[in-house]
Amino acid sequence: MMEARIGDDVYGEDPTVNELETVAADLVGKEAGLFVVSGTMGNLTGILAQATRGEQVLLGNDAHCFRSEAGSLSALGGVVTRTLQTDFMGRMGVEDLEHAISPDDPHYPRSRLIAVENSYGAKQGRPIPTDYFAEIRVCADRHDLSIHLDGARLFNSAVALGVEASEITRYVDSVSFCLSKGLCAPAGSVVCGSTAFIKEARRIRKALGGGMRQAGILAAAGIVALEEMIDRLAEDHENARRLAMGLAAIPEIELNPEDIQTNIIFFELSDDVPWTAADIARKLRDDGQVLIGVKGERGFRAVTHFWVGSNEVEELLGQLRLALAG
């Protein structure tokens, strides 16, 4: 990062940003890329470059860009969201999509875009196989719709499925993926698609306040993330499975280890535990200096990554047993 060649990215003059965008686009088989500040900005930029005010986006009812991005699609973009039920992996039914697409009638918003996600964060980070996206592509083409993929952890899915990321993204028009999270860069995401799409996305990014100047300082870390950190994601998945097996062996914890296929673990306290998740998290923090995410009254969310390895997994399991023992 200290040695990065820099310029003015707003004018397309930062060579390190330009290199990152080229590397990213090549990895996912797209013509061009755009460096953005965050995954939320990536999804918002990607979707608003293809759907505008009063037009409809179809997506899962627990999709990250619907549930966990501050309502930005509607609040900032004026986009109408049509949400559909998802299955245990995060897949919308193709027949449900067909029925949800608006007819050509002035009473209804025009359907413009299908938004999908892989891996699916709300469903234990499930990696969704490529045949699902092939089916969605057929549906979208039948109705002249575009497809945007929230691929925040796209490379986790690719590694878990044993395929190249481009085997997933070949079926979508645009994709946003995160350079931090599992890939360990300090910040940033990249949106990729056709050259024409990126031209429009660049305008949207500017409107959202995402124009950066000497951004090569951050982009340099993003290049390292894409060139050196993808193959090691399998280690994170193995540590997540190790954690899941350890959690399942604790009587006060409810979890099915078979659900864990990438690096995200959701687990809950059993009904006979007299404390809430917040109580246990407080004990872990105060007594064991372990921080953990709380999900609701009884649940937790844990994620393995480069800085959470086998030692940290064993530390969490040990401190959790002590906390549950009172």
Steps between C-alpha positions, in 0.01 A plus 500: 500500500788738579661427164182523291513719190216748535307754296151648490247219474209737429676577172601137446863589560588278797705214350460271801121539502496433127707186552270377777192553284659307212609210723155483661312505168722226357438277803124512451500498120366853452615786278564761767502574873440790737664542841252611768521568872287214631278206418189706563619764255586223256152353508331838488717614211450176309125493542434870435704485181236257369175600673376849571228672704165322499643187337496161666777279631417140596707347779492273804314614810816445706750619238773723639428788262136498612533430871837636607586804289289767672220489241729682259341359185175677584632789710766615254400334174121505511503138385199278572605172666297183451619242751459125468540212743833318484580138576761357738780607265369846416343415164181660375269263314521554126123454470451756776715742304298441187178583685651805672623673185262784420287480186525775239228708663511866610358402841820320596864598537720377217709200603860573403735290708542177695745526791663179625767424762787250536603395758170563676574676827167443670516124439827409674702636208374224271676473162234479227591272206529639149198317357271729701645807334464335160127459571468860613677611180242320285218666697660844473559468126140393446383828656787725386626555854853555629658308789721647773698272731584607853821302516638650820649156572497375140843341531398307811225343290732430209754327727230301680345389169837426340441730202646823365307812600434566131297178483249668731516853361460393136126493564466854639527845345672661798672388817630674811753326722680600816876538533491501880299237690669171413754652261648720774546836325434793735216640289326495167293302253499470123199509266547325165301477180501619140684813395169681445373392840815621678473836325154545654611353833780755519241777476293338777809464719571871462142588595530286813811687609731214410747687281849461649826670408826318583317176564790287381615482862194283570493333159852363556369293790209389282742362241678299769159372615411371153842361416598341831196446722246303294664156510542511878122541556484121533683541832222728625240242400688226684526716812128574477426127487732446796313768693162355403598153619627643829184701553277204422678304774394756764162391645377857547553587132269423208665461159508257209865480384391373158355845429847657506656499154694826486616732780178621667354329808167581663425321827253536787467437871280207595173573678631392840778762509389768748692783330446692181750518216586853611576369851738237364665749263559731796661217698722409206611860466553577868643168618672364191566804281312329218264701279209333320202621300154465654200416281171547680410377844667158481730496201857575396688553176865406464719534190844350442761686293875559475521635857264240650679168466515173690645659816220755515243227439628304800510817710135576422390145578684503832371840607147410394502188715613709798232762435227239478620336819408820684 
